[in-house]
Amino acid sequence: MTPVSAILLFLAGIAAGFVNVSAGGGSFLTIPLLIILGGLPATAANASNRVAILLQNIIAVKNFRRHGFRDIRQGVKLGLSAMAGAVIGSMIALDISEDLFRTILTVIMVLALVIVLRPGRKNSTEYSAEQLRHPVLQIFLFFFIGIYGGFIQAGTGYLIILALSILGGLSLLKANSLKIVIIAAYLVPSLVVFLLNGEIRWLPAVILAGGTSIGGWFGSTFAIRKGDKWIRIILAAGILAMAAKMVGLF
């Protein structure tokens, strides 16, 4: 990795961390960039990206708690369910070919646009009063979300927000605060699977993690104060550009 590539990856990490925490989908940018700038195989990029996401979410959880968002019990419960699924998903990711992974990632990136451009809910000011609907069903659902997250990670935030907001009846703000707890939880066993199989490339992972940690702090602050409506179009453009790059259109 050249110094220029390292700097670009770090800066991209700041942007991705901000997007991941305030909305979701930053991995649609970082996984392709780990392949393009870091020269990593697709499976190694998928694995190394998780180091950055974990650190980013730890920082974001602390920032949410600093602003009074301390109700993480629901996130922990759903995260435990997702952890079991993540082990399965990570093992699947180890067994597919490079070309198939790239194809799956590109298709998912394009399909994610439907969720990115979907109108969001207004943030609730009564965070502490919100209760999750259908908690038993949610635990079952998050096992399968964990399988997907263990497999590819990119776009998992959108699935979590949809589950918590549409089915669970939570505001976008509370869904976001729980989302980062859930993702941080299931990333731990997922990282162990990839680590034991030698798929993590530490230099690009640490460089990216430095950026995403900064972006995660700013993103959580922004989510609390402003919401995420304006970022949808920017993220959609980024997803389209990276999908086009992955399939060789430029």
C-alpha positions in Angstrom: 0.0 0.0 0.0 1.4 3.4 -1.0 1.3 6.4 1.3 -1.2 8.1 -0.9 -3.5 5.0 -0.8 -3.2 5.0 3.0 -4.2 8.6 3.3 -7.1 8.2 0.9 -8.2 5.1 2.9 -8.0 7.0 6.2 -10.1 9.9 4.8 -12.6 7.4 3.3 -12.8 5.9 6.8 -13.8 9.2 8.3 -16.6 9.6 5.7 -17.7 6.0 6.1 -17.7 6.1 9.9 -19.9 9.2 9.8 -22.3 7.6 7.3 -22.4 4.3 9.2 -23.5 5.8 12.4 -25.7 8.6 11.2 -27.5 6.5 8.6 -25.8 3.2 7.5 -24.2 1.7 4.5 -20.6 3.0 4.9 -19.2 -0.5 4.2 -20.5 -0.2 0.7 -17.7 2.3 0.3 -15.0 0.8 2.5 -15.0 -2.8 1.2 -14.5 -1.8 -2.4 -11.9 0.8 -1.4 -10.0 -1.9 0.6 -9.9 -3.9 -2.6 -9.0 -0.9 -4.8 -6.6 1.0 -2.6 -5.4 -1.7 -0.3 -5.1 -4.4 -3.0 -6.9 -6.9 -0.8 -8.8 -9.9 -2.1 -12.5 -9.6 -1.6 -12.7 -12.0 1.3 -9.8 -10.3 3.2 -11.4 -6.9 2.5 -14.7 -8.2 4.0 -12.8 -9.4 7.0 -10.5 -6.4 7.6 -13.4 -4.0 7.3 -14.9 -5.4 10.4 -12.0 -4.2 12.6 -12.8 -0.7 11.6 -16.5 -1.1 12.1 -16.0 -2.5 15.6 -13.8 0.4 16.7 -16.1 2.9 15.1 -19.1 1.5 17.0 -17.4 1.4 20.3 -16.6 5.1 20.0 -20.2 5.8 18.8 -21.8 3.9 21.7 -19.7 5.9 24.2 -20.8 9.1 22.5 -24.5 8.2 22.5 -24.2 7.3 26.2 -22.5 10.7 26.9 -25.5 12.4 25.4 -27.9 10.5 27.6 -28.8 7.5 25.4 -28.1 4.8 28.0 -30.8 2.3 27.2 -28.7 -0.4 25.6 -30.4 -3.5 27.1 -32.6 -4.1 24.1 -29.5 -3.8 21.8 -27.6 -6.3 23.9 -30.4 -8.9 23.7 -30.8 -8.6 20.0 -27.0 -8.5 19.6 -26.7 -11.9 21.3 -29.2 -13.4 18.9 -27.3 -11.8 16.0 -24.0 -13.2 17.3 -25.1 -16.8 16.8 -26.1 -16.0 13.2 -22.9 -14.1 12.5 -20.7 -17.2 13.1 -22.7 -19.1 10.4 -22.5 -16.1 8.0 -18.8 -15.7 8.5 -18.1 -19.3 7.7 -20.2 -19.0 4.5 -18.1 -16.0 3.5 -14.9 -18.1 3.8 -16.2 -20.7 1.4 -17.3 -18.7 -1.7 -15.1 -17.7 -4.6 -13.7 -14.3 -5.2 -15.8 -13.7 -8.4 -19.0 -14.8 -6.7 -18.4 -12.5 -3.7 -17.8 -9.5 -6.0 -21.0 -10.3 -7.9 -23.0 -10.7 -4.7 -21.6 -7.4 -3.2 -22.4 -5.5 -6.4 -26.0 -6.8 -6.5 -26.5 -6.0 -2.8 -25.1 -2.5 -3.3 -27.6 -1.7 -6.0 -30.6 -3.2 -4.1 -29.6 -1.1 -1.1 -30.5 2.0 -3.0 -34.2 1.1 -2.4 -33.7 1.4 1.3 -31.3 4.4 1.1 -33.9 6.5 -0.8 -36.9 5.3 1.3 -38.3 8.3 3.3 -37.2 8.1 6.9 -39.2 8.6 10.0 -39.0 11.7 12.1 -36.8 11.4 15.1 -38.6 11.1 18.4 -37.9 13.4 21.3 -39.2 10.8 23.7 -36.4 8.4 23.4 -36.7 6.8 26.9 -40.5 6.2 26.4 -40.1 4.1 23.3 -40.8 0.4 23.6 -39.8 -2.2 21.0 -42.8 -4.0 19.5 -42.8 -7.8 18.9 -39.6 -8.5 21.0 -39.7 -12.3 20.6 -40.1 -12.0 16.9 -37.3 -9.5 16.8 -34.9 -12.0 18.5 -35.8 -14.6 15.9 -35.4 -12.1 13.0 -32.0 -10.8 14.3 -30.6 -14.3 14.2 -31.0 -14.2 10.4 -29.8 -10.6 10.2 -26.7 -11.9 12.0 -26.2 -14.5 9.3 -26.2 -11.7 6.7 -24.0 -9.5 8.8 -21.5 -12.3 9.3 -21.5 -13.0 5.6 -21.0 -9.5 4.1 -21.7 -6.8 6.8 -22.4 -4.1 4.1 -26.0 -2.9 4.4 -26.6 -4.7 7.7 -27.4 -1.3 9.3 -30.3 -0.8 6.9 -31.7 -4.2 7.8 -31.5 -3.4 11.5 -33.1 0.0 11.1 -35.9 -1.5 9.0 -36.5 -4.2 11.6 -36.4 -1.8 14.6 -38.4 1.1 13.0 -41.0 -0.6 10.7 -41.6 -3.8 12.7 -40.4 -2.6 16.1 -42.0 0.8 16.0 -39.0 2.7 17.1 -37.9 6.2 15.9 -34.9 6.4 13.7 -32.8 8.0 16.4 -33.4 5.2 18.9 -33.0 2.6 16.1 -29.6 4.1 15.3 -28.5 4.0 18.9 -29.4 0.3 19.3 -28.0 -0.5 15.8 -24.4 0.3 16.8 -24.7 -1.9 19.9 -26.1 -4.8 17.9 -23.4 -4.6 15.2 -20.6 -4.3 17.8 -21.9 -7.4 19.5 -22.1 -9.7 16.5 -18.8 -8.4 15.0 -16.8 -10.0 17.9 -17.5 -13.7 17.0 -17.4 -12.8 13.3 -13.9 -11.3 13.7 -12.8 -14.4 15.5 -13.8 -16.6 12.6 -12.0 -14.5 10.1 -8.9 -14.1 12.4 -8.6 -17.8 12.9 -8.6 -18.3 9.1 -6.0 -15.7 8.5 -8.2 -13.3 6.5 -7.5 -10.0 8.4 -4.9 -7.7 6.9 -3.9 -5.5 9.9 -2.2 -2.5 8.2 -5.2 -1.4 6.0 -7.6 -2.5 8.8 -5.9 -0.2 11.4 -5.6 2.7 8.9 -9.3 2.4 8.1 -10.2 2.0 11.8 -8.5 5.3 12.6 -10.7 7.1 10.1 -13.9 5.3 11.0 -13.4 6.0 14.7 -13.2 9.7 14.0 -16.2 9.5 11.6 -18.2 7.5 14.1 -17.8 10.1 16.8 -19.0 12.9 14.4 -21.7 10.7 13.0 -23.2 9.9 16.3 -23.2 13.6 17.3 -24.8 14.5 14.0 -27.5 11.8 14.4 -28.4 13.1 17.8 -28.6 16.7 16.8 -29.7 16.7 13.2 -30.9 13.4 11.8 -29.8 11.9 8.5 -32.2 12.9 5.7 -29.7 14.9 3.7 -27.1 12.1 3.6 -29.4 9.7 1.6 -28.7 11.1 -1.8 -24.9 11.4 -1.2 -24.8 7.8 0.0 -26.9 6.6 -3.0 -24.4 8.3 -5.4 -21.5 6.7 -3.6 -23.1 3.2 -3.8 -23.8 3.6 -7.5 -20.2 4.7 -8.2 -18.6 1.9 -6.3 -21.0 -0.7 -7.8 -20.0 0.6 -11.3 -16.3 0.3 -10.3 -16.7 -3.2 -9.0 -18.2 -4.4 -12.3 -15.6 -2.6 -14.4 -17.6 0.2 -15.9 -14.8 2.6 -15.3 
